[in-house]
Amino acid sequence: MTKILKNIAKLALFTTTLLTIGCATMFKPTTHVPIKVYADQLEASIYLDDQKVSESFHQIEYPVKSDKTFNYRIEKNGFEPKTIIIEKKFNTFAYLNLLTFLFSPVLFLIDHSNDALFVYKSPSENIKLEVNVNFKEKTDTTTYRKFESERDKLKNNKGLIQFNGYVTGVLVKDSDGKEYDLKSAPFLFSPGNFEVQSKFYTTFKKDGYQHTYTAKTAITSKLTLQPASATVVCTDFDNAKNITIHTLVSSGKPNPYLASESVLKGFEIFRYCPRSNFMKSFDI
């Protein structure tokens, strides 16, 4: 009996180690993701370590095996500047290893070797700026002038057109009449004039029931897409008029940081859409 119990204990230890090693190493793909910073005010200047790097949105590739602290400052005329610090903090997922620490203390060493015990985390929401009518951003600095000179070089860089989540029947047509399929979104376009069409659609659960609503007719709007910029088509439904409506939100002037197509595709400009009036009517 003693031998059987020892074998069972060995098997349990072996199995637990295998399973928990998998848990330890799975933190890396979910935590080692680009650090993203969004200002709640579009066209707000974003400074990283006192260098102007972007407007509205900025992203850092995850710095592996680094303990660097990143100092961001967000500025826009008429608003109080705000500084945020992004640094490594303890990864709360690593607490799961405490459940098996007695069986496999090596898990903490694995997490440490994977740079997974302490991780960088992006702000979960857009960084909010408070109104200060007296604030004016300094435009005579070297970094500001350099950013503006780079902006002037942007003419043919592609831009991004996105739609928010309450949408179906999407159609984008350029000035030559060519139509584009956005099923492979995000989709990049050469700058120019476009017609965008969509219908309001949503599905949600409330009071234990699944609700689905699709507007009967689509709406078409016109927009001008700037190079190295993004525009989101915020589709909503007007209950009073019983029609689909569009609100167009643009990131503004060409942004040198968004000249990189990979970065532009990662820009979630749809987060700047106003809250849906239709969904507010359902208190959602």
C-alpha positions in Angstrom: 0.0 0.0 0.0 2.9 2.3 0.9 4.5 1.7 -2.5 1.2 2.4 -4.3 0.8 5.7 -2.4 4.3 6.7 -3.2 3.7 6.0 -6.9 0.5 8.0 -6.8 2.3 10.9 -5.2 5.0 10.8 -7.8 2.5 10.7 -10.6 0.6 13.7 -9.0 3.8 15.6 -8.7 4.8 14.9 -12.3 1.4 15.8 -13.7 1.1 19.0 -11.6 4.5 20.1 -12.7 3.7 19.6 -16.4 0.4 21.4 -16.1 1.7 24.3 -14.1 4.8 24.8 -16.2 2.3 25.3 -19.0 0.5 27.9 -16.9 3.7 29.7 -16.1 4.8 30.0 -19.7 1.4 30.9 -21.0 1.6 34.3 -19.3 4.1 35.6 -21.8 1.8 35.7 -24.9 -0.9 37.5 -23.0 1.2 40.0 -21.1 4.0 40.7 -23.5 2.0 42.8 -25.9 2.7 46.3 -27.2 2.1 49.1 -24.8 -0.5 51.5 -26.1 -1.4 55.0 -24.9 -4.5 56.9 -26.1 -5.3 60.5 -25.2 -9.0 61.2 -24.8 -8.6 64.4 -26.9 -7.8 63.7 -30.6 -4.8 65.6 -31.9 -3.4 65.9 -28.4 0.4 65.9 -28.5 2.1 62.8 -27.0 5.6 63.2 -25.6 7.7 60.3 -24.6 10.7 61.2 -22.3 10.2 64.8 -23.5 10.3 64.0 -27.2 7.1 64.5 -29.2 6.4 61.1 -30.8 2.8 61.2 -31.9 -0.7 62.7 -31.5 -3.7 60.9 -30.1 -2.1 57.5 -30.0 1.3 55.9 -29.4 2.5 52.4 -29.1 5.8 50.8 -27.8 6.8 47.3 -28.7 7.0 45.3 -25.5 10.5 45.9 -24.0 11.7 42.4 -23.1 14.3 42.0 -20.3 14.1 45.7 -19.5 13.2 47.6 -16.3 13.0 51.0 -18.1 10.4 53.5 -16.9 8.5 55.3 -19.7 7.4 58.9 -19.0 4.6 60.1 -21.2 3.2 63.7 -21.2 0.0 64.5 -23.0 -0.6 68.1 -24.1 -3.2 70.1 -26.0 -4.1 73.8 -26.1 -6.9 74.5 -23.7 -6.3 71.5 -21.5 -4.1 70.8 -18.4 -1.1 68.7 -19.4 -1.0 65.2 -17.9 2.0 63.0 -17.2 1.7 59.2 -16.8 4.4 56.7 -15.9 4.5 53.2 -17.3 6.7 50.8 -15.4 6.9 47.2 -14.6 4.5 45.9 -11.9 4.0 42.5 -10.4 2.0 40.2 -12.7 -1.1 39.2 -10.7 -1.5 36.1 -12.9 1.7 34.8 -11.3 -0.3 34.4 -8.0 -1.8 31.3 -9.7 1.5 29.6 -9.1 1.0 29.8 -5.4 -1.6 27.1 -5.8 1.1 24.7 -6.8 4.2 26.2 -5.1 4.6 23.3 -2.7 4.7 20.9 -5.6 6.7 23.0 -8.1 8.6 26.0 -6.7 10.5 26.0 -10.0 7.5 27.8 -11.6 8.6 31.2 -10.2 12.0 30.6 -11.8 10.3 29.9 -15.1 8.2 33.0 -14.8 11.3 35.0 -14.0 13.3 33.6 -16.9 10.4 34.4 -19.2 10.3 37.9 -17.9 6.7 37.2 -16.8 6.8 38.0 -13.0 6.8 41.7 -13.5 5.1 43.2 -16.6 4.3 46.5 -18.3 0.6 47.3 -18.6 -1.1 49.8 -20.9 -3.7 52.3 -19.5 -7.1 50.6 -19.7 -8.9 53.8 -20.8 -8.1 56.9 -22.8 -6.0 59.3 -20.8 -8.4 62.1 -19.7 -7.3 65.7 -19.9 -9.0 68.4 -17.8 -9.9 71.8 -19.2 -7.4 74.6 -18.7 -8.2 77.5 -21.1 -5.0 79.2 -20.3 -2.6 76.4 -21.3 -0.8 76.8 -24.6 1.6 74.1 -25.9 5.1 75.3 -26.6 5.7 75.3 -30.3 9.3 76.7 -30.3 11.0 73.5 -29.0 13.3 71.5 -31.2 11.2 68.3 -30.8 7.9 70.1 -31.8 9.5 71.7 -34.9 11.0 68.3 -35.9 7.6 66.7 -35.6 6.0 69.4 -37.8 8.8 69.1 -40.4 8.2 65.3 -40.7 4.4 66.0 -41.0 5.0 68.2 -44.0 6.6 65.2 -45.8 3.5 63.1 -45.7 1.5 63.2 -48.9 1.0 59.8 -50.3 0.9 57.7 -47.1 -2.2 55.6 -46.7 -4.9 56.3 -44.2 -7.3 54.1 -42.2 -11.1 53.9 -42.4 -12.8 52.0 -39.6 -16.4 51.3 -38.6 -17.6 50.9 -35.0 -19.1 47.6 -33.8 -22.8 48.5 -34.4 -22.7 47.9 -38.2 -23.6 45.7 -41.1 -23.9 46.2 -44.9 -20.6 48.1 -45.0 -19.5 49.6 -48.4 -16.7 52.0 -49.2 -16.3 53.6 -52.6 -13.5 55.9 -53.7 -13.8 58.9 -56.1 -13.2 56.6 -59.1 -16.2 54.5 -58.2 -14.1 51.5 -57.0 -15.7 49.6 -54.2 -13.8 48.0 -51.3 -14.5 44.9 -49.2 -13.8 45.7 -45.6 -14.3 42.1 -44.3 -10.5 41.9 -43.9 -10.5 45.0 -41.7 -8.5 47.0 -40.8 -8.2 48.2 -44.4 -5.8 51.0 -45.6 -6.7 53.4 -48.3 -4.7 56.0 -50.4 -5.7 59.5 -49.3 -8.7 61.0 -51.1 -12.5 61.4 -51.1 -14.8 58.4 -50.3 -18.4 57.5 -49.9 -19.1 55.2 -46.9 -22.3 53.2 -46.4 -23.6 51.1 -43.5 -26.6 50.0 -41.6 -27.0 49.9 -37.8 -26.8 46.4 -36.3 -26.4 45.1 -32.8 -27.1 42.1 -30.7 -27.1 42.1 -26.9 -28.5 40.3 -23.9 -30.7 42.0 -21.4 -33.1 40.7 -18.7 -32.2 37.1 -19.7 -33.2 37.6 -23.3 -31.1 37.9 -26.5 -32.0 41.0 -28.5 -31.0 41.6 -32.1 -31.8 44.7 -34.1 -30.9 45.5 -37.7 -31.9 48.8 -39.4 -34.0 48.4 -42.5 -32.1 50.9 -44.6 -28.5 52.0 -45.0 -27.1 55.5 -44.9 -24.3 56.9 -47.1 -21.9 59.7 -46.0 -18.9 61.4 -47.7 -15.5 61.8 -46.1 -12.0 63.0 -47.0 -9.2 60.8 -45.8 -5.9 62.5 -45.0 -2.5 60.7 -45.4 -1.2 59.0 -42.3 -4.4 59.5 -40.5 -7.6 57.6 -39.5 -11.3 58.2 -39.7 -14.0 56.1 -38.0 -17.6 55.9 -39.2 -19.7 55.7 -36.0 -22.9 54.0 -37.0 -25.9 54.5 -34.8 -29.8 54.5 -34.9 -32.1 57.5 -34.5 -35.2 56.1 -32.8 -37.2 59.3 -33.3 -36.6 59.4 -37.1 -36.3 55.7 -37.4 -33.1 56.0 -39.5 -29.4 54.9 -39.4 -27.1 57.8 -38.7 -23.4 58.4 -39.1 -21.0 60.3 -37.0 -17.5 60.7 -38.6 -14.5 61.1 -36.3 -11.1 61.9 -37.7 -7.7 61.8 -36.1 -7.0 65.1 -37.8 -3.8 66.2 -39.5 -1.3 63.7 -41.0 0.7 62.1 -38.2 4.3 61.1 -38.9 4.0 58.2 -36.3 1.0 56.8 -38.3 3.1 56.7 -41.5 4.0 53.1 -40.5 1.2 51.0 -41.9 1.6 48.4 -39.1 1.2 51.1 -36.5 -1.8 52.6 -38.3 -3.5 49.2 -38.4 -3.1 49.0 -34.6 -4.8 52.4 -34.0 -8.3 51.7 -32.5 -9.8 55.0 -33.5 -13.3 53.5 -33.1 -12.9 54.0 -29.3 -13.5 57.7 -30.0 -17.0 57.1 -31.2 -19.7 58.7 -29.0 -21.8 56.3 -26.9 -24.6 54.9 -29.0 -27.9 56.7 -28.4 -29.7 53.5 -29.4 -27.9 51.5 -26.7 -28.4 54.2 -24.1 -32.2 53.8 -24.7 -31.8 50.2 -23.5 -29.6 51.4 -20.6 -26.6 49.5 -21.9 
